[in-house]
Amino acid sequence: MSVALTFNVKPESETFSESVSSNFQQSSQNESSKIDQFAEWDTWETINAVKDALSIYHDVTLIEADQNAFEKFKSVRPDIVFNIAEGLKGVNREAQIPAMLEMLDIPYTGSDALTLGICLDKSRTKEILSYYNIPNSKFFIYDNPSQLNGNTFNFPLFVKPISEGSSKGIFSSSVTNNLDELQKEIERINNLYNQPALVEEFLPGREFTVAILGNGVETKVLPIIEVRFDKYPKGVLPIYSFETKWILDTKESDFDVFDCPAIIEKELENKIIDYCLKTYKVLRCQDWSRIDVRLDKNGQPNIIEINPLPGIMPDPRENSSFPKAARAAGISYEEMINTVLFSACKRYNLL
């Protein structure tokens, strides 16, 4: 079978973590868009690892998800595309490649353009979850700080961009404790990311991430991961912020804050799995997704993020959640990648 692997690649000048760390020391969070511009894109290490996994069974062609991608897909016409592309720009960027492929009638892995677009828009995602009574934190959307007048809140409040991933825009300042801090954060998001700010009531409890593979009755939940905030360095806020993800948590550091499988009571585990499977279904995710969950003040799980294009860094030292959960389930990196491809092929009746 001919497979095209489509992707966006980080600049090669230095490792992304090194670049972030050095730039972060020299700049403020008000310049964060310069630091996190390529956070969602993959390194050549990841791209080549996926290619090698697919090449075990198939002929693989690399097609970068740039402005020439449409013509390349049209020319190559692979049997199926393995999509890990985050898109070039705009709030609909993750939907760009799937939309192209649908126009060309070429099958591809993962969720469709509609689901990818909805899941990147965190407010639309939360509206759908709320409609289906799937717990998520109370939220507000602000295009500018002046809209705060007349609203009542329960601080602390959490502020983040409405349409970003990979912890982009999320810093220690994102947890706000008063109106002045809240206004500054909304303004920062509006100005730096040119999009509304999503303001949520802060969930103070434990945080988990759940990797899901497959479709329909074959959907499988991999071992749950817990982010152990009690293992964070002293003074670091209990959130998985941009600083934590890309500066503290590198393969060169000893940042061992993840339990996989999570040490968790059965009742809570079942509840998390139930909410995640319902979320996967109502958002019409396909083949795979990673869903993040956080407990509220009463210890009840709330859905906080859905990522239908999960990070899949191959090096175990990088704490990439989806491969970490797969390894805990006894699934190798190569098996994980080919299971996603197999699931998509089955959906398209290519087997």
URGIGI-V148083 format. One record per residue. N is the residue number from 1. PSI is psi as a letter, one per 40 degrees, with the letter a starting at -180 (999 if undefined). OMEGA is omega in whole degrees, 0 to 359 (none if undefined). Layout:
N_PSI_OMEGA, N_PSI_OMEGA
//
This chain:
1_h_177, 2_h_183, 3_h_171, 4_h_175, 5_h_181, 6_i_194, 7_i_165, 8_h_187, 9_h_177, 10_i_174, 11_i_188, 12_e_189, 13_d_176, 14_i_178, 15_i_184, 16_d_181, 17_d_178, 18_d_180, 19_d_179, 20_d_184, 21_d_181, 22_d_180, 23_d_182, 24_d_180, 25_d_186, 26_e_185, 27_i_178, 28_i_178, 29_e_177, 30_e_176, 31_e_191, 32_d_181, 33_d_177, 34_d_182, 35_d_189, 36_e_186, 37_d_185, 38_e_186, 39_d_184, 40_d_184, 41_i_184, 42_i_173, 43_i_175, 44_d_177, 45_d_179, 46_d_182, 47_d_180, 48_d_178, 49_d_177, 50_d_179, 51_d_180, 52_d_179, 53_d_180, 54_d_184, 55_e_177, 56_d_185, 57_e_191, 58_i_171, 59_h_188, 60_h_174, 61_h_177, 62_h_176, 63_h_180, 64_i_184, 65_g_179, 66_a_184, 67_e_178, 68_e_188, 69_d_184, 70_d_181, 71_d_179, 72_d_176, 73_d_182, 74_d_181, 75_d_184, 76_d_182, 77_g_178, 78_i_176, 79_d_180, 80_i_178, 81_h_172, 82_h_189, 83_h_169, 84_e_183, 85_h_178, 86_e_180, 87_i_186, 88_d_185, 89_i_178, 90_i_183, 91_e_178, 92_e_188, 93_d_182, 94_e_180, 95_e_187, 96_d_182, 97_d_177, 98_d_178, 99_d_176, 100_d_185, 101_d_176, 102_d_177, 103_d_181, 104_e_181, 105_f_177, 106_h_179, 107_i_178, 108_i_180, 109_i_173, 110_a_184, 111_i_183, 112_i_185, 113_d_182, 114_d_180, 115_d_179, 116_d_179, 117_d_180, 118_d_184, 119_d_176, 120_d_175, 121_g_188, 122_d_180, 123_d_178, 124_d_177, 125_d_183, 126_d_177, 127_d_179, 128_d_178, 129_d_180, 130_d_179, 131_d_181, 132_e_177, 133_f_173, 134_h_189, 135_h_171, 136_i_188, 137_i_175, 138_h_187, 139_i_178, 140_i_179, 141_h_183, 142_h_175, 143_e_176, 144_i_185, 145_d_183, 146_e_180, 147_e_181, 148_d_185, 149_h_176, 150_e_180, 151_i_177, 152_i_183, 153_i_171, 154_h_178, 155_i_4, 156_i_178, 157_i_183, 158_h_185, 159_h_178, 160_i_176, 161_i_184, 162_d_187, 163_f_176, 164_i_176, 165_a_177, 166_f_179, 167_e_178, 168_h_177, 169_e_183, 170_h_181, 171_i_179, 172_d_179, 173_e_182, 174_d_175, 175_h_185, 176_i_186, 177_e_179, 178_i_186, 179_d_181, 180_d_178, 181_d_180, 182_d_179, 183_d_180, 184_d_180, 185_d_177, 186_d_179, 187_d_179, 188_d_180, 189_d_180, 190_d_186, 191_d_186, 192_d_186, 193_e_177, 194_f_180, 195_i_179, 196_i_174, 197_h_173, 198_h_180, 199_h_182, 200_i_170, 201_h_186, 202_h_178, 203_h_190, 204_e_189, 205_a_181, 206_i_181, 207_h_182, 208_i_172, 209_i_189, 210_h_178, 211_h_182, 212_h_180, 213_h_170, 214_a_183, 215_i_174, 216_b_183, 217_e_181, 218_e_180, 219_h_184, 220_h_174, 221_h_179, 222_i_182, 223_h_183, 224_i_176, 225_h_171, 226_h_171, 227_h_186, 228_g_181, 229_d_179, 230_e_177, 231_e_178, 232_i_173, 233_i_181, 234_h_177, 235_e_179, 236_h_182, 237_i_182, 238_g_173, 239_i_177, 240_g_187, 241_i_177, 242_d_178, 243_d_181, 244_d_186, 245_d_190, 246_e_180, 247_d_179, 248_d_187, 249_g_175, 250_i_181, 251_e_177, 252_e_184, 253_i_177, 254_g_185, 255_g_186, 256_g_184, 257_e_184, 258_h_173, 259_h_176, 260_h_0, 261_i_178, 262_i_175, 263_h_194, 264_i_179, 265_i_189, 266_d_182, 267_d_179, 268_d_178, 269_d_180, 270_d_180, 271_d_178, 272_d_179, 273_d_180, 274_d_180, 275_d_181, 276_d_178, 277_d_176, 278_d_178, 279_d_178, 280_d_183, 281_d_186, 282_d_176, 283_e_175, 284_f_175, 285_i_181, 286_h_171, 287_d_179, 288_i_173, 289_i_172, 290_h_183, 291_h_180, 292_i_186, 293_i_176, 294_i_181, 295_i_177, 296_a_184, 297_e_178, 298_e_180, 299_e_180, 300_h_182, 301_h_175, 302_i_176, 303_h_180, 304_d_180, 305_i_171, 306_h_181, 307_g_180, 308_e_172, 309_g_188, 310_i_174, 311_i_185, 312_f_177, 313_h_189, 314_d_184, 315_h_181, 316_d_180, 317_e_184, 318_e_174, 319_f_175, 320_h_195, 321_d_185, 322_d_176, 323_d_178, 324_d_179, 325_d_179, 326_d_179, 327_d_179, 328_d_179, 329_e_181, 330_f_181, 331_h_179, 332_i_178, 333_d_181, 334_d_177, 335_d_180, 336_d_181, 337_d_182, 338_d_173, 339_d_176, 340_d_179, 341_d_179, 342_d_180, 343_d_180, 344_d_179, 345_d_179, 346_d_178, 347_d_183, 348_e_181, 349_f_180, 350_e_184, 351_999_none
//
